[in-house]
C-alpha cells in the first residue's frame, strides 16, 4: 500500500550546507553567483547557504524544514488563512502545527459484519444485529421453529403439572378452613408458578442447541459468507454444547441443593442464627460464584462448535482464553443480558397482562398458560438469537487480541472471494 505522497515527485536531495562528506574533507565547491532576490524580497547576502528558502518564505515541495531553535521548541505556525492539509482515509495524526500527516495506517479489512481487528462494545452489539440481518432464515427462522416446538412441549407439560398441583394445593387449603374462593385463587397462583418453575429446565437443552447452531452462522457472517440452513443443522458438535449446558445446570442444582439443605439442617438442629448466617453468606457466595463461572465459561460454546477438538481440552482452552479478559467479557455480557431482558419483557409482560385479564374473565388456567407461552416464544426467539451472536463475536474478538485470528480470517475471506 502506498501513501499519498508516494505519487508525488520525489523531493530534492538534501545537501550539506558546508559540503562536508563522511569519507573525508571535500574540496571546496566552485564559487556560484549569488541567487537572485525574490520579487519584493531582500537580496541574499554573499556566503548565505543556498540549500533552503529564505527565512520566512514558503518552502518548496520536499525542502527540509528550518531547524528548531531548541529541544521541544514550538514549530512555526502556518500562514494566516492557510487551509489545513487534507486528511485522506488511512492517515493518522499529523505533525504539530498542521505540518501534515505523519503516518499511514491501512484501513481494517471488513469482508463481513465486523472489521477484522479488535472490536469495541458498539461494534459487537452492532455486529450481533448485522448477523441477524445477514442470514435471517437461519438466525430467525431456525430459532422461531425450535423455540416454538420447545415452548409447546413445555406448555403441555406445564398444564399437566399445574392440574395435578392445583388439586393437591386446593385440598390442602380447604382442610385449613380457607374459603372456597380463596382456596381457588391461591391454588391457581401457586400451581401455575410452581409448574412454570418445574418445567423451565426443559428449555435449557433447547437454548444450548440454538446457541451452538447460530454460532456457526455468525462465524461465517464474519468473513462475508452465508451458511445454508441444511448445513447448520448437520453439525454434530452441537451435542457437545448441549452436554456442557446440562453439566452447568446439574452443577447449579447441586450447589443450590447443598445451600438449601445446609440452611434446613441448621434450622432443624435448633441453631436459627447459623441458619440465617448461612442463608446470607451462602446466598452471596452462590451469586458471586455463578457470575464468575459464567464469565470464565462464556467462550466454551463457540469453542466447541468452531475448533473441532475433543470436549474437555476445548473446555480447558476456552477457560484459558478468558484470562486477562474477565471484566471486559463480564461487562459486555451483562450489558447484552440487560438489553435482552428489556426486549423480552416488551413481549412477555404485555402477554402476561392480557393472559391475566382473560383468565380472570373466563376462570381458565389454560388460557393464562397459552397466552403467556405466545409471548415467551417471541421473547426467547429474539433473546437467544441476539445473545448467541454476542457470544460468538466475543469469541472472535478475544482470539483476535490474543492469537491474531484476524490474519487467518482475512486469508479465508480473500480465498473465498
Secondary structure, 3 states (H helix, E strand, C coil): CCCHHHHCCCCCCCCCCCCCECCECCCCCCCCCCCCCCCCCCCCCCCCCCCCCCCCCCCCCCCCCCCCCCCCCCCCCCCCCCCCCCCCCCEECCCCCCCCCCEECCCCCCCCCCCCCCCCHHHHHHHHHHHHHHCHHHHHHHHHHHHHHHHHHHHHHHHHHHHHHHHHHHHHHHHCCCCHHHHHHHHHHHHHHHHHHHHCCHHHHHHHHHHHHHHHHHHHHHCCCCCCHHHHHCCCCHHHHHHHHHHHHHHHHHHHHHHHHHHHHHHHCCCHHHHHHHHHHHHHHHHHHHHHHHHHCCCHHHHHHHCCCCHHHHHHHHHHHCCCCHHHHHHHHHHHHHHHHHHHHHHHHHHHHHHHHHHHHHCCHHHHHHHHHHHHHHHHHHHHHHHHHHHHHHHHHHHHHHHCHHHHHHHHHHHCC
